[in-house]
Every structure is written in structure tokens, then in C-alpha cells.
Amino acid sequence: MCAHFDPDELNWKRLGRESFEFNDLFTEVEGVFYSKDRFKVDSVVTTGSTFIYLMVFYATLVWYLDNVIPSNRGVPKPIFFPLMPSYWFPFLRSKSNSNLSLDLDSLKG
């Protein structure tokens, strides 16, 4: 399944056929090399869906590790922080933390 873009006709060309077809997106190619090793080339759709899955997986992993591993940006969250309701619904946090806020007018004295 060797293909190239023909700039004269503004179309994708395949060896042995005139042009790409919609069905080619789902075609898997299997074969045997001269050395009798087998190969399999997944379809474009399979490759694209795997790529999107891996992007979501690694983005989630980076988000999680960024919140759990201590760094110079503050106190890390506990390991189980995604399971805490207070993370997803911040308005459920206790009201005792709101008493710690400073009023700048009281500091002017």
C-alpha cells in the first residue's frame, strides 16, 4: 500500500490503482518479507484511534502526576485526590478555611 500525493492532479495516487478510495482507510495489509518474516500494517483508522487513545491516556497521567508529585508550586495533593468529592465540587469544602482570609483594611491600622 504505497501512496503519494500527485500535485498535478491534486489527488492521492496508489501504485496499481488510479486513486485512493474511502475503503482504503480501513484496509489492513499483511504479508511476508523475503526473509520469511511476517508483517502487518494496521489501517489508518486503527492507527488514528490508537493515537487519540494514547494522547488522552498520557494527558491524564501528566495531569495526575502534576498534582501528586511535590514541586516548587505548593503542597501536593493526596494520592487519592480524584476520588475526593471536594476536588470535583469545591463548594462542598468546609467553611472554616474562609476565616483565614485577610482583610487589607484591617492591616492599614
N, C-alpha and C positions, 0 to 999 in steps of 0.2 A: 504494500500500500504506500507507494511513493507518490508524493504530490508536490506540486509547485504552483505558484501564482503566475499567471501569464498576463503581464501588464498591457500587451497589445489588445487582448480581448476582455480584459478586466474580469477574469474568471479563473477559478481553480482548475487545474488540469491533473489528471491521473495518467500514469503510464498504462496503456492498454485500453483506456476508455476516453471518451470525449470530455466529460466534466464530472465534478463532484455531484453526488445525489444526496438527498436527505437521509436515505437509508445508510449511507456511509458513516454517519455519526454513531451508529450502533453496531458497526461491524468489528468483530474481533478477528485478529489474524493469528493463526498458529502455523508452525512449520518446523522443519528440521534443517540445521546447518549442514554443510558438507562434512563436518567433523562428527555428525550424528548427534549433536546436542540439540535439544528441543528448545523452542522459544514460543512465547505468547505475547502479543501486543494487545493490550486492552483497548476498548473502544474510547472514543473521545468523550462520550457521556460518562462512562465509568471513571475515566481519569479526572474529569472536571468535578464530579460529585465527590470523589476522594479528596481532591484538593480543597474543596469547600469544607468538608468534614474536618480535615486537618487544621484549617485556618480557625474554625470555631473551637476546636479542642485546645490548640495552643494559645489562643486568645484567652480562653477561660483559665488555663493553667497559669498564664502570666498574671492575670487579674488576681487569682487566688494567692499566688506566691508573693505578689507585691503587697498584699495586705497582711500576710502572716510573717514573712521574714523581717526581722528588725533592720531598720535603716536609719539614716540621719533625718527622717521626716516625722519622727514622733514614735509613739508607743504602738507596737504591733498588736493586731487583733488576735484573739484566741484561735486555735486551730479549727475549731468547730463554728466559727462565726457565721458561715452561710446558713447554719441551722437555727440561729437565734432569731426569734421574731423581731427583736428590737433593731436588727440590721435592716430588715426589709420594710419595717414600719417604724420609723424614728419617732413618731408621735406617741408610741407606747412606752418610751423611756420614762423613768421616774422624774417627778418634778423637783426633786431635791437638788439636781445639778443646776437648775436655773437660778438658785440662790447664790451661786458662786460668781455670777457676772458682776462686773464692776460698773459703778455709775461715775462717769467722769466729773459730773458737777459736785459730787461729794468729795472728790480729791482736790478741788481747787482751794477749798477752805478759806 
